[in-house]
Amino acid sequence: MRTDDKSKVISDLEYDLLTVLQNKAEAVQTYESYIEDAQQANSQPCVELLQRLREQDKQQAQEIRRHLQEVMQKGKM
């Protein structure tokens, strides 16, 4: 998101973090469908893998959110 600094509503960094956070949030929701597919296939190892990946994405989303809050409050980290 490159534009004239004077016309920016949010910084490039804020935009980047928001985009990454959105992608993580969408991934967390999508994992539910994948987990159901693995359960229907009776593949417990895949269920466990997908659950771990979902949890990792949740943790990463929380970390991104903390960084975003910091950047929005202070303008940078």
N, CA, C and O atoms as a Tinker XYZ file with bonds, in Angstrom:
   308  protein
     1  N      0.848000   -1.176000    0.000000    73     2
     2  CA     0.000000    0.000000    0.000000    64     1     3
     3  C      0.888000    1.232000    0.000000    63     2     4     5
     4  O      1.166000    1.796000    1.058000    81     3
     5  N      1.320000    1.639000   -1.132000    73     3     6
     6  CA     2.189000    2.800000   -1.255000    64     5     7
     7  C      1.391000    3.986000   -1.797000    63     6     8     9
     8  O      0.868000    3.936000   -2.911000    81     7
     9  N      1.303000    5.040000   -1.007000    73     7    10
    10  CA     0.659000    6.277000   -1.443000    64     9    11
    11  C      1.400000    7.436000   -0.817000    63    10    12    13
    12  O      2.320000    7.245000   -0.023000    81    11
    13  N      0.998000    8.626000   -1.175000    73    11    14
    14  CA     1.573000    9.830000   -0.593000    64    13    15
    15  C      1.338000    9.818000    0.916000    63    14    16    17
    16  O      0.219000    9.579000    1.370000    81    15
    17  N      2.397000   10.076000    1.694000    73    15    18
    18  CA     2.289000   10.029000    3.158000    64    17    19
    19  C      1.171000   10.917000    3.695000    63    18    20    21
    20  O      0.544000   10.574000    4.698000    81    19
    21  N      0.913000   12.037000    3.057000    73    19    22
    22  CA    -0.094000   12.971000    3.561000    64    21    23
    23  C     -1.517000   12.434000    3.397000    63    22    24    25
    24  O     -2.416000   12.833000    4.137000    81    23
    25  N     -1.726000   11.546000    2.447000    73    23    26
    26  CA    -3.079000   11.042000    2.200000    64    25    27
    27  C     -3.340000    9.690000    2.866000    63    26    28    29
    28  O     -4.420000    9.123000    2.701000    81    27
    29  N     -2.379000    9.173000    3.606000    73    27    30
    30  CA    -2.531000    7.861000    4.242000    64    29    31
    31  C     -3.455000    7.928000    5.447000    63    30    32    33
    32  O     -3.374000    8.840000    6.269000    81    31
    33  N     -4.323000    6.952000    5.527000    73    31    34
    34  CA    -5.186000    6.800000    6.696000    64    33    35
    35  C     -4.459000    5.974000    7.746000    63    34    36    37
    36  O     -4.547000    6.253000    8.942000    81    35
    37  N     -3.736000    4.947000    7.285000    73    35    38
    38  CA    -2.909000    4.128000    8.164000    64    37    39
    39  C     -1.553000    3.943000    7.497000    63    38    40    41
    40  O     -1.419000    4.098000    6.284000    81    39
    41  N     -0.570000    3.617000    8.288000    73    39    42
    42  CA     0.778000    3.420000    7.752000    64    41    43
    43  C      0.864000    2.102000    6.986000    63    42    44    45
    44  O      0.009000    1.228000    7.123000    81    43
    45  N      1.905000    1.982000    6.187000    73    43    46
    46  CA     2.139000    0.729000    5.469000    64    45    47
    47  C      2.278000   -0.430000    6.449000    63    46    48    49
    48  O      1.758000   -1.519000    6.203000    81    47
    49  N      2.976000   -0.201000    7.554000    73    47    50
    50  CA     3.178000   -1.260000    8.541000    64    49    51
    51  C      1.856000   -1.685000    9.169000    63    50    52    53
    52  O      1.607000   -2.878000    9.344000    81    51
    53  N      1.003000   -0.714000    9.510000    73    51    54
    54  CA    -0.313000   -1.051000   10.058000    64    53    55
    55  C     -1.123000   -1.868000    9.049000    63    54    56    57
    56  O     -1.759000   -2.860000    9.408000    81    55
    57  N     -1.094000   -1.450000    7.810000    73    55    58
    58  CA    -1.804000   -2.164000    6.747000    64    57    59
    59  C     -1.285000   -3.590000    6.614000    63    58    60    61
    60  O     -2.061000   -4.541000    6.513000    81    59
    61  N      0.042000   -3.723000    6.615000    73    59    62
    62  CA     0.654000   -5.047000    6.491000    64    61    63
    63  C      0.227000   -5.958000    7.634000    63    62    64    65
    64  O     -0.147000   -7.110000    7.414000    81    63
    65  N      0.284000   -5.437000    8.853000    73    63    66
    66  CA    -0.086000   -6.243000   10.014000    64    65    67
    67  C     -1.573000   -6.601000    9.992000    63    66    68    69
    68  O     -1.950000   -7.720000   10.341000    81    67
    69  N     -2.415000   -5.653000    9.583000    73    67    70
    70  CA    -3.845000   -5.940000    9.467000    64    69    71
    71  C     -4.104000   -7.042000    8.442000    63    70    72    73
    72  O     -4.939000   -7.920000    8.659000    81    71
    73  N     -3.390000   -6.989000    7.340000    73    71    74
    74  CA    -3.554000   -7.991000    6.293000    64    73    75
    75  C     -3.124000   -9.372000    6.778000    63    74    76    77
    76  O     -3.814000  -10.363000    6.541000    81    75
    77  N     -1.987000   -9.429000    7.455000    73    75    78
    78  CA    -1.507000  -10.708000    7.980000    64    77    79
    79  C     -2.483000  -11.238000    9.031000    63    78    80    81
    80  O     -2.775000  -12.433000    9.060000    81    79
    81  N     -2.985000  -10.356000    9.889000    73    79    82
    82  CA    -3.946000  -10.763000   10.916000    64    81    83
    83  C     -5.224000  -11.309000   10.274000    63    82    84    85
    84  O     -5.761000  -12.322000   10.721000    81    83
    85  N     -5.700000  -10.648000    9.245000    73    83    86
    86  CA    -6.894000  -11.126000    8.545000    64    85    87
    87  C     -6.655000  -12.510000    7.957000    63    86    88    89
    88  O     -7.508000  -13.391000    8.063000    81    87
    89  N     -5.503000  -12.699000    7.342000    73    87    90
    90  CA    -5.182000  -14.004000    6.756000    64    89    91
    91  C     -5.132000  -15.096000    7.821000    63    90    92    93
    92  O     -5.618000  -16.204000    7.598000    81    91
    93  N     -4.549000  -14.789000    8.969000    73    91    94
    94  CA    -4.483000  -15.774000   10.057000    64    93    95
    95  C     -5.886000  -16.094000   10.567000    63    94    96    97
    96  O     -6.206000  -17.258000   10.811000    81    95
    97  N     -6.726000  -15.067000   10.728000    73    95    98
    98  CA    -8.087000  -15.281000   11.220000    64    97    99
    99  C     -8.880000  -16.158000   10.254000    63    98   100   101
   100  O     -9.625000  -17.042000   10.678000    81    99
   101  N     -8.720000  -15.912000    8.968000    73    99   102
   102  CA    -9.403000  -16.736000    7.973000    64   101   103
   103  C     -8.890000  -18.173000    8.015000    63   102   104   105
   104  O     -9.671000  -19.116000    7.887000    81   103
   105  N     -7.593000  -18.340000    8.191000    73   103   106
   106  CA    -7.011000  -19.688000    8.254000    64   105   107
   107  C     -7.557000  -20.458000    9.449000    63   106   108   109
   108  O     -7.883000  -21.639000    9.337000    81   107
   109  N     -7.657000  -19.788000   10.592000    73   107   110
   110  CA    -8.168000  -20.450000   11.798000    64   109   111
   111  C     -9.586000  -20.962000   11.541000    63   110   112   113
   112  O     -9.922000  -22.081000   11.931000    81   111
   113  N    -10.408000  -20.159000   10.896000    73   111   114
   114  CA   -11.774000  -20.594000   10.599000    64   113   115
   115  C    -11.784000  -21.745000    9.599000    63   114   116   117
   116  O    -12.579000  -22.675000    9.733000    81   115
   117  N    -10.921000  -21.692000    8.614000    73   115   118
   118  CA   -10.871000  -22.715000    7.571000    64   117   119
   119  C    -10.435000  -24.062000    8.124000    63   118   120   121
   120  O    -10.877000  -25.106000    7.645000    81   119
   121  N     -9.568000  -24.043000    9.132000    73   119   122
   122  CA    -9.098000  -25.300000    9.719000    64   121   123
   123  C    -10.249000  -26.157000   10.219000    63   122   124   125
   124  O    -10.152000  -27.384000   10.198000    81   123
   125  N    -11.338000  -25.541000   10.670000    73   123   126
   126  CA   -12.482000  -26.316000   11.165000    64   125   127
   127  C    -12.981000  -27.278000   10.090000    63   126   128   129
   128  O    -13.261000  -28.443000   10.372000    81   127
   129  N    -13.088000  -26.790000    8.875000    73   127   130
   130  CA   -13.536000  -27.638000    7.768000    64   129   131
   131  C    -12.535000  -28.754000    7.491000    63   130   132   133
   132  O    -12.917000  -29.899000    7.249000    81   131
   133  N    -11.256000  -28.409000    7.530000    73   131   134
   134  CA   -10.219000  -29.413000    7.274000    64   133   135
   135  C    -10.206000  -30.489000    8.364000    63   134   136   137
   136  O    -10.010000  -31.671000    8.082000    81   135
   137  N    -10.416000  -30.065000    9.597000    73   135   138
   138  CA   -10.448000  -31.017000   10.714000    64   137   139
   139  C    -11.639000  -31.963000   10.557000    63   138   140   141
   140  O    -11.519000  -33.167000   10.782000    81   139
   141  N    -12.780000  -31.411000   10.170000    73   139   142
   142  CA   -13.953000  -32.260000    9.937000    64   141   143
   143  C    -13.689000  -33.272000    8.825000    63   142   144   145
   144  O    -14.082000  -34.434000    8.933000    81   143
   145  N    -13.022000  -32.832000    7.755000    73   143   146
   146  CA   -12.685000  -33.752000    6.659000    64   145   147
   147  C    -11.792000  -34.882000    7.161000    63   146   148   149
   148  O    -11.997000  -36.044000    6.810000    81   147
   149  N    -10.810000  -34.544000    7.974000    73   147   150
   150  CA    -9.893000  -35.559000    8.510000    64   149   151
   151  C    -10.635000  -36.514000    9.441000    63   150   152   153
   152  O    -10.354000  -37.712000    9.460000    81   151
   153  N    -11.582000  -35.980000   10.214000    73   151   154
   154  CA   -12.378000  -36.836000   11.096000    64   153   155
   155  C    -13.238000  -37.797000   10.283000    63   154   156   157
   156  O    -13.349000  -38.975000   10.621000    81   155
   157  N    -13.842000  -37.297000    9.219000    73   155   158
   158  CA   -14.673000  -38.152000    8.365000    64   157   159
   159  C    -13.842000  -39.233000    7.676000    63   158   160   161
   160  O    -14.342000  -40.316000    7.374000    81   159
   161  N    -12.569000  -38.926000    7.432000    73   159   162
   162  CA   -11.670000  -39.907000    6.814000    64   161   163
   163  C    -11.061000  -40.841000    7.853000    63   162   164   165
   164  O    -10.243000  -41.700000    7.524000    81   163
   165  N    -11.466000  -40.666000    9.115000    73   163   166
   166  CA   -10.929000  -41.468000   10.222000    64   165   167
   167  C     -9.407000  -41.418000   10.292000    63   166   168   169
   168  O     -8.746000  -42.432000   10.515000    81   167
   169  N     -8.865000  -40.218000   10.096000    73   167   170
   170  CA    -7.412000  -40.033000   10.144000    64   169   171
   171  C     -7.049000  -39.196000   11.370000    63   170   172   173
   172  O     -6.906000  -37.976000   11.283000    81   171
   173  N     -6.903000  -39.864000   12.502000    73   171   174
   174  CA    -6.583000  -39.168000   13.744000    64   173   175
   175  C     -5.259000  -38.408000   13.659000    63   174   176   177
   176  O     -5.174000  -37.298000   14.183000    81   175
   177  N     -4.219000  -38.962000   13.020000    73   175   178
   178  CA    -2.973000  -38.190000   12.902000    64   177   179
   179  C     -3.180000  -36.863000   12.161000    63   178   180   181
   180  O     -2.589000  -35.845000   12.521000    81   179
   181  N     -4.022000  -36.885000   11.126000    73   179   182
   182  CA    -4.291000  -35.647000   10.394000    64   181   183
   183  C     -5.132000  -34.681000   11.228000    63   182   184   185
   184  O     -4.913000  -33.470000   11.191000    81   183
   185  N     -6.086000  -35.217000   11.973000    73   183   186
   186  CA    -6.883000  -34.379000   12.874000    64   185   187
   187  C     -5.962000  -33.664000   13.852000    63   186   188   189
   188  O     -6.074000  -32.454000   14.050000    81   187
   189  N     -5.059000  -34.411000   14.455000    73   187   190
   190  CA    -4.147000  -33.828000   15.443000    64   189   191
   191  C     -3.211000  -32.805000   14.810000    63   190   192   193
   192  O     -2.939000  -31.762000   15.404000    81   191
   193  N     -2.720000  -33.094000   13.616000    73   191   194
   194  CA    -1.856000  -32.145000   12.914000    64   193   195
   195  C     -2.601000  -30.846000   12.640000    63   194   196   197
   196  O     -2.092000  -29.761000   12.922000    81   195
   197  N     -3.793000  -30.956000   12.095000    73   195   198
   198  CA    -4.570000  -29.762000   11.763000    64   197   199
   199  C     -4.952000  -28.972000   13.010000    63   198   200   201
   200  O     -4.986000  -27.742000   12.979000    81   199
   201  N     -5.239000  -29.668000   14.100000    73   199   202
   202  CA    -5.539000  -28.974000   15.357000    64   201   203
   203  C     -4.318000  -28.209000   15.857000    63   202   204   205
   204  O     -4.434000  -27.078000   16.328000    81   203
   205  N     -3.144000  -28.837000   15.750000    73   203   206
   206  CA    -1.909000  -28.146000   16.160000    64   205   207
   207  C     -1.653000  -26.919000   15.285000    63   206   208   209
   208  O     -1.290000  -25.856000   15.787000    81   207
   209  N     -1.843000  -27.073000   13.990000    73   207   210
   210  CA    -1.637000  -25.945000   13.079000    64   209   211
   211  C     -2.611000  -24.812000   13.380000    63   210   212   213
   212  O     -2.242000  -23.638000   13.353000    81   211
   213  N     -3.875000  -25.181000   13.671000    73   211   214
   214  CA    -4.871000  -24.164000   14.025000    64   213   215
   215  C     -4.450000  -23.416000   15.284000    63   214   216   217
   216  O     -4.547000  -22.190000   15.342000    81   215
   217  N     -3.984000  -24.147000   16.288000    73   215   218
   218  CA    -3.551000  -23.511000   17.535000    64   217   219
   219  C     -2.345000  -22.601000   17.307000    63   218   220   221
   220  O     -2.258000  -21.522000   17.892000    81   219
   221  N     -1.421000  -23.038000   16.459000    73   219   222
   222  CA    -0.259000  -22.200000   16.149000    64   221   223
   223  C     -0.700000  -20.912000   15.463000    63   222   224   225
   224  O     -0.191000  -19.835000   15.773000    81   223
   225  N     -1.642000  -21.020000   14.533000    73   223   226
   226  CA    -2.145000  -19.820000   13.862000    64   225   227
   227  C     -2.869000  -18.904000   14.849000    63   226   228   229
   228  O     -2.759000  -17.682000   14.754000    81   227
   229  N     -3.606000  -19.485000   15.792000    73   227   230
   230  CA    -4.268000  -18.663000   16.818000    64   229   231
   231  C     -3.239000  -17.890000   17.632000    63   230   232   233
   232  O     -3.403000  -16.696000   17.881000    81   231
   233  N     -2.176000  -18.580000   18.046000    73   231   234
   234  CA    -1.129000  -17.926000   18.825000    64   233   235
   235  C     -0.440000  -16.842000   18.007000    63   234   236   237
   236  O     -0.156000  -15.759000   18.519000    81   235
   237  N     -0.174000  -17.130000   16.747000    73   235   238
   238  CA     0.458000  -16.137000   15.886000    64   237   239
   239  C     -0.460000  -14.939000   15.677000    63   238   240   241
   240  O      0.011000  -13.802000   15.649000    81   239
   241  N     -1.754000  -15.174000   15.531000    73   239   242
   242  CA    -2.709000  -14.078000   15.375000    64   241   243
   243  C     -2.715000  -13.196000   16.617000    63   242   244   245
   244  O     -2.790000  -11.972000   16.509000    81   243
   245  N     -2.636000  -13.805000   17.789000    73   243   246
   246  CA    -2.588000  -13.023000   19.025000    64   245   247
   247  C     -1.319000  -12.175000   19.085000    63   246   248   249
   248  O     -1.359000  -11.020000   19.509000    81   247
   249  N     -0.201000  -12.750000   18.662000    73   247   250
   250  CA     1.060000  -12.007000   18.652000    64   249   251
   251  C      0.998000  -10.848000   17.649000    63   250   252   253
   252  O      1.443000   -9.741000   17.951000    81   251
   253  N      0.459000  -11.101000   16.483000    73   251   254
   254  CA     0.315000  -10.050000   15.474000    64   253   255
   255  C     -0.573000   -8.936000   16.008000    63   254   256   257
   256  O     -0.286000   -7.756000   15.805000    81   255
   257  N     -1.645000   -9.309000   16.687000    73   255   258
   258  CA    -2.565000   -8.313000   17.250000    64   257   259
   259  C     -1.859000   -7.424000   18.270000    63   258   260   261
   260  O     -2.062000   -6.210000   18.296000    81   259
   261  N     -1.027000   -8.040000   19.109000    73   259   262
   262  CA    -0.274000   -7.245000   20.096000    64   261   263
   263  C      0.666000   -6.262000   19.393000    63   262   264   265
   264  O      0.766000   -5.098000   19.781000    81   263
   265  N      1.348000   -6.743000   18.363000    73   263   266
   266  CA     2.245000   -5.863000   17.609000    64   265   267
   267  C      1.459000   -4.731000   16.950000    63   266   268   269
   268  O      1.886000   -3.577000   16.970000    81   267
   269  N      0.321000   -5.065000   16.372000    73   267   270
   270  CA    -0.502000   -4.059000   15.712000    64   269   271
   271  C     -0.962000   -2.993000   16.702000    63   270   272   273
   272  O     -0.928000   -1.801000   16.394000    81   271
   273  N     -1.389000   -3.415000   17.884000    73   271   274
   274  CA    -1.806000   -2.451000   18.900000    64   273   275
   275  C     -0.659000   -1.519000   19.265000    63   274   276   277
   276  O     -0.847000   -0.310000   19.406000    81   275
   277  N      0.521000   -2.089000   19.415000    73   275   278
   278  CA     1.702000   -1.295000   19.758000    64   277   279
   279  C      2.017000   -0.294000   18.647000    63   278   280   281
   280  O      2.279000    0.879000   18.914000    81   279
   281  N      1.989000   -0.758000   17.423000    73   279   282
   282  CA     2.288000    0.117000   16.284000    64   281   283
   283  C      1.246000    1.224000   16.175000    63   282   284   285
   284  O      1.589000    2.375000   15.906000    81   283
   285  N     -0.011000    0.888000   16.382000    73   283   286
   286  CA    -1.063000    1.897000   16.261000    64   285   287
   287  C     -0.991000    2.925000   17.385000    63   286   288   289
   288  O     -1.340000    4.087000   17.179000    81   287
   289  N     -0.548000    2.519000   18.556000    73   287   290
   290  CA    -0.435000    3.452000   19.672000    64   289   291
   291  C      0.800000    4.339000   19.561000    63   290   292   293
   292  O      0.744000    5.533000   19.857000    81   291
   293  N      1.912000    3.752000   19.134000    73   291   294
   294  CA     3.184000    4.475000   19.154000    64   293   295
   295  C      3.709000    4.827000   17.767000    63   294   296   297
   296  O      4.685000    5.567000   17.642000    81   295
   297  N      3.076000    4.307000   16.741000    73   295   298
   298  CA     3.532000    4.586000   15.391000    64   297   299
   299  C      4.602000    3.634000   14.899000    63   298   300   301
   300  O      4.862000    3.557000   13.698000    81   299
   301  N      5.223000    2.913000   15.810000    73   299   302
   302  CA     6.231000    1.907000   15.453000    64   301   303
   303  C      6.540000    1.095000   16.690000    63   302   304   305
   304  O      6.050000    1.398000   17.778000    81   303
   305  N      7.356000    0.058000   16.527000    73   303   306
   306  CA     7.746000   -0.770000   17.668000    64   305   307
   307  C      9.159000   -0.448000   18.059000    63   306   308
   308  O      9.687000   -1.036000   19.002000    81   307
